[in-house]
């Protein structure tokens, strides 16, 4: 491959042949009740506590099970939880929706719940995503808007019917119309209700 071929390949990559389907979906009332029952169960509470502990252990440099990843930047902060033997596919899915319920409980509005199904060379991946915005509250014109912790996205990735990772990302508004976002550390504490 020549230098020119390399540059052209980067500028105009060949499209991979694969199918992609996007759809919005909803939890049924029965699914929501089952998720809440799991969340408030001993199993659900133990799992939330374990992830919370692992988050703080990861910050000190310890490797934990399940494996966690922490992302920090001035405008976006997040946490990713890798799927392992700690979970079953059902509990991983319950965890995805339980985190969403916790975000709603914090004063957020779920803007979308969607999934993307991709059929590519490596198999079929499904990305389920919940997107939340803080409820807009402003008592007077000209007053800044509270953004809480910014916008929040929760994403669950499954490849070939095997769960892989669950991500939570808080992205702050960098706009004069909004108050400064509350610290991500506070977000973690209230998310896990500690």
Secondary structure as UniProt FT lines:
FT   HELIX           3..11
FT   STRAND          19..24
FT   HELIX           29..40
FT   HELIX           42..59
FT   TURN            60..61
FT   STRAND          68..72
FT   STRAND          76..82
FT   TURN            85..86
FT   HELIX           89..105
FT   TURN            106..107
FT   STRAND          108..120
FT   TURN            121..122
FT   STRAND          123..134
FT   TURN            141..142
FT   TURN            148..149
FT   STRAND          151..159
FT   TURN            160..161
FT   STRAND          162..171
FT   TURN            176..177
FT   HELIX           184..191
FT   TURN            192..193
//
